[in-house]
Amino acid sequence: EKDIIIACYDDVANNVNNSYKGKLFNDLDHKENVYGGKDKLNYKNKITLFDITTILSNLDTTEEDNLFIYYESHGILGFLLVPNQEEGLIDAKDLSLILISLSISKKFKNCLFCIEACYSGYIGSNYDQFSFLYGVDNIAIITSATEKQTSVSSKFDYWLGNYLSTQFTSNFLDKI
């Protein structure tokens, strides 16, 4: 666990509307609590482009390490959204340049970046343009949607009255 950094907007587990106080589930049987608790979170309630840049730039990694990033939030064409809109958006160009900079700085051997967000395909296609210019070929980006698609919610929990996951995330978790 020392090599895992969890950055998330921690607003659901202890929300007054959560029927299972202090717990989160991604399956309908409510058997496995996937919320590790506040002590497992490295960065809480503040996920901005600056925070992502800081987190990734300060990784204690070498050119022999592989990096896996999983980002799940909302998106609009050209941007990933952060939970608190007042703190800005994550621009596709800026994100691409951060990843390329990390690669050039030898912060990893290979990077797999999975993005679960509407219109996230734009991030991947934008990155492809920049990676070609800089000759970077050790980053793969997998997105849940094309630049013209929304992502699709799945696993509606009638007991809780909301969706527990998306098709992309559910399928991804089932395969790993």
Solvent accessible surface area in square Angstrom, and as a share of the most:
residue,aa,sasa,rsa
1,E,154,0.69
2,K,184,0.78
3,D,117,0.61
4,I,106,0.54
5,I,75,0.38
6,I,71,0.36
7,A,40,0.31
8,C,44,0.26
9,Y,75,0.28
10,D,19,0.10
11,D,71,0.37
12,V,76,0.44
13,A,0,0.00
14,N,85,0.44
15,N,60,0.31
16,V,131,0.75
17,N,131,0.67
18,N,20,0.10
19,S,72,0.46
20,Y,62,0.24
21,K,115,0.49
22,G,25,0.24
23,K,92,0.39
24,L,53,0.27
25,F,20,0.08
26,N,42,0.21
27,D,70,0.36
28,L,93,0.46
29,D,82,0.42
30,H,36,0.16
31,K,169,0.72
32,E,125,0.56
33,N,62,0.32
34,V,76,0.43
35,Y,28,0.11
36,G,50,0.48
37,G,17,0.16
38,K,100,0.42
39,D,126,0.65
40,K,89,0.38
41,L,19,0.09
42,N,82,0.42
43,Y,77,0.29
44,K,96,0.40
45,N,69,0.36
46,K,105,0.45
47,I,14,0.07
48,T,14,0.08
49,L,42,0.21
50,F,154,0.64
51,D,18,0.09
52,I,22,0.11
53,T,44,0.26
54,T,45,0.26
55,I,16,0.08
56,L,13,0.07
57,S,52,0.34
58,N,107,0.55
59,L,20,0.10
60,D,151,0.78
61,T,38,0.22
62,T,80,0.46
63,E,89,0.40
64,E,129,0.58
65,D,54,0.28
66,N,108,0.55
67,L,25,0.12
68,F,103,0.43
69,I,29,0.15
70,Y,68,0.26
71,Y,23,0.09
72,E,86,0.39
73,S,30,0.19
74,H,126,0.56
75,G,6,0.06
76,I,78,0.40
77,L,106,0.53
78,G,9,0.09
79,F,65,0.27
80,L,1,0.01
81,L,24,0.12
82,V,2,0.01
83,P,59,0.37
84,N,47,0.24
85,Q,97,0.43
86,E,153,0.69
87,E,63,0.28
88,G,31,0.30
89,L,66,0.33
90,I,0,0.00
91,D,38,0.20
92,A,1,0.01
93,K,103,0.44
94,D,55,0.28
95,L,2,0.01
96,S,1,0.01
97,L,57,0.28
98,I,24,0.12
99,L,1,0.01
100,I,3,0.02
101,S,60,0.39
102,L,10,0.05
103,S,15,0.10
104,I,103,0.52
105,S,70,0.45
106,K,119,0.51
107,K,40,0.17
108,F,5,0.02
109,K,104,0.44
110,N,68,0.35
111,C,4,0.02
112,L,61,0.30
113,F,6,0.02
114,C,0,0.00
115,I,0,0.00
116,E,3,0.01
117,A,0,0.00
118,C,28,0.17
119,Y,66,0.25
120,S,1,0.01
121,G,13,0.12
122,Y,68,0.26
123,I,3,0.01
124,G,12,0.11
125,S,44,0.28
126,N,18,0.09
127,Y,7,0.03
128,D,87,0.45
129,Q,118,0.52
130,F,35,0.14
131,S,13,0.08
132,F,173,0.72
133,L,131,0.65
134,Y,113,0.43
135,G,65,0.62
136,V,17,0.10
137,D,134,0.70
138,N,34,0.17
139,I,17,0.09
140,A,53,0.41
141,I,35,0.18
142,I,81,0.41
143,T,36,0.21
144,S,27,0.17
145,A,6,0.05
146,T,70,0.41
147,E,61,0.27
148,K,171,0.72
149,Q,91,0.40
150,T,75,0.44
151,S,24,0.16
152,V,76,0.44
153,S,54,0.35
154,S,24,0.16
155,K,61,0.26
156,F,67,0.28
157,D,4,0.02
158,Y,188,0.72
159,W,179,0.63
160,L,45,0.22
161,G,50,0.48
162,N,74,0.38
163,Y,119,0.45
164,L,32,0.16
165,S,11,0.07
166,T,20,0.12
167,Q,92,0.41
168,F,40,0.16
169,T,13,0.08
170,S,11,0.07
171,N,85,0.44
172,F,40,0.17
173,L,76,0.38
174,D,102,0.53
175,K,162,0.69
176,I,140,0.71
